[in-house]
Amino acid sequence: MAVAVVTGGASGFGLALGERCAARGMDVVLADLDRDRATAEAARVAQVHAVEVIGMHTDVADQSSVAAAAMAVEERFGVADLVASNVGVQLFGSIERFTDDEWQWLLDVNVIGSARVARAFLPLLRRAPRGRLAFTTSSSILDPASRLGAYQASKFAVWGLAETLRLELADDGIGVSVIFPSGMMSRHLETSEAAQPSHLRRPIADEGDFEAMVASNPGMAAGIATPEDAARGVIEAVMADEPYVITHGDLVASVRERLSTLTEAAERAATAASQAEQGAAARSQLGPER
């Protein structure tokens, strides 16, 4: 029986991913900061899909908590065929508003937390016939909006982490996928507020933040999906070793425009380098100046 581990698995997109794994006949571990909800949802999913599902408390901001989760999975199952690193906290605001402490909290959970999960579970993924590691980022890094600077920066960093791990784990046969979900009807803001340390406590967003976000990117508010709809087809794509999985939304124009602009920049750099080489070669043929 294959085993899937999903962090942030007690609600929203993480829970939907866990359900999709269970529907495939996989045993599932729902790891979440909310122990009670993870335990309750695990019991429900197990009953619906007739597989073993475990809910456990895991704080990705705490290395000892992540290590304990990996140890518990090892003791119970001995292996992890899929690890979906899905935790992400949100905090809106203009860049000039963010304090260093707010940056550090968000990056510690979203970026370093992703690295902690990968580090802790890689030994179990290596034991699988074809281990799969997936990271949830956000479609907003493909089509950014204002007032999301810290969140988008953290998700760009997770993308970079995934790209590096894909190279480093290729010889181990472990596939690495990046998931780009768009807007969903979930508890994301609620769970972010609950996870916020007491010394940083402030509203996750205010009305002005939402207005500025939508004004900068009107399409962001369109096509909101349920977590269940967003998760449909994701696990199949990850297990098939697809490097990128976009869950929903129309991002074709945005991705195409970004790729075109980057291609033009790369072509200008290549042309400049070629011209410099030709110039150097011509000067060398003329011999030393007298």
Secondary structure, DSSP 8 states (H G I E B T S, - for coil): --EEEEETTTSHHHHHHHHHHHHTT-EEEEEES-HHHHHHHHHHHHHHHTS-EEEEE--TT-HHHHHHHHHHHHHHTS--SEEEE---------GGG--HHHHHHHHIIIIIHHHHHHHHHHHHHHTSTT-EEEEE--GGGTS--TT-HHHHHHHHHHHHHHHHHHHHTGGGT-EEEEEE---BSSSHHHHHHHHS-GGG---S--HHHHHHHHHH-GGGGSS-B-HHHHHTTHHHHHHTT-SEEE-SS--HHHHHHHHHHHHHHHHHHHHHHHHHHHHHHHHHHT-S--
